[in-house]
Amino acid sequence: MTTLGDERPAVPVPGQFRASGRGLARGSLLIAVGLGATGTATLAMLFIVDHKLAATSAGAFNLWWVITTLLITPFGVFEAYLARLIVAEQAAGREPRPVIATLLGRTWMVAAGISVAALCAGPWLTRYEFGGDAGLAWLLPLWVMVTASQAAQRGVATGKAKFPAIAVQLTVDGLLRVGITAAIAFSGHATADRLALGTCIAAAGGLVAGGLMCPAWLVRPTLRATGVSWGPVVLLLGGSVCPVLAGYAPAPWLKAAGHANPTTIIAFTAAVTLSRIPTQFVSAAFGPLLSHLTHAAETGDLATYHRLRRLADQAAAGLGAGFVLVFAVLGVWLLPRFTHTPKGYQLSIGMLAVLALASALMFVAVVQQAGMAATARWGAIAGAWGIGLVALVVIFVLPVSALWRAAAAPAVAIAAALVAMAYGSWRAEAGGRIAAQPV
């Protein structure tokens, strides 16, 4: 075990990782632009879907979108781990191609497993979740494989500080998404499965565009390489169960358990979907943070590590507070325009604020996790999310309103995990020492 701040051989500092932090700001800005395009496209897509499809079909598509996001969330693990490995290899003066090949192979292997599971669950999903539309179930594997590849590509681009490639991937995906959705919707032959196919095609287009700017991501995949352990991936995949369930399970749980009427479920699903969009935005925008913190850890630059952590914590907290306020106020105006709920029906401002709070807390958790991942504290990350998972289950079984349980459980779970992360980081950094374990 080494410790941040120990003496190490001098390593040349690439321009994008210099202590000034300009590379971090530039990378975050580029990704923010791409995410702005993707986020706007998602809002436009949902708007078109809810105004061009019948209520049942629109509800099925919205639920498909929530489920697809749930299925692909674990690939953020591979994206983060791959980026960290690449930075560590480059800091040590080694060629990162072997670790890219290994993580790409493992990403596709896990994606194939998830795809098989989705196909096995297809009949149940078709009957109980998608209103009999089998096409939506058949498209789940396609979406998983394409977006898993996107995550691997972003991981390579982050590790190599090719942030424009990420911006291009996201922007092209977003533009194609809204363009294809509009073309299908206004053709007069729109169905939920056709619109879902359009989103898959858009994602593939983003993957191709990003690959043109970062061709290093596509190598011959393998499943084994020296120094690339399954341990961190397993720990992070286990830890990802809590944020995945906290982010996207409440709506399907509410519907499957029969705890609310159809009108409430449609409004709640729409609210959850909208409230989670910024989480994806912020998580990706903070992607460059991991590479910069990792480089600081690998080169023993204690001052830069702490300075970037402090700035990122402040930015995440500020964004979170602002989002809770904006979503609680504007959600009242937005939701009726994105759902088929009867005129005058609306979730309360308090409930919208609680849904937004879960996302806001996740902003801060993303920064905390990046700091822990930069020093390879995988077990601590998994342990913190394990505590959050326990909190999630406890809230779900409380004898209170089912709707409020579905709304509050994610916020409580993420808050519990965040407290555990903060405590773990405080202990690790006590006395100015941060344990940096082997990758």
Helices and strands as residue ranges (DSSP letters): E 2-3, G 15-17, H 22-52, H 55-72, H 75-91, H 97-120, H 122-128, H 134-159, H 163-185, H 192-213, G 215-217, H 231-248, H 250-256, H 262-285, H 287-298, H 302-334, G 335-337, H 349-374, H 378-396, H 402-429, G 430-432, E 435-436
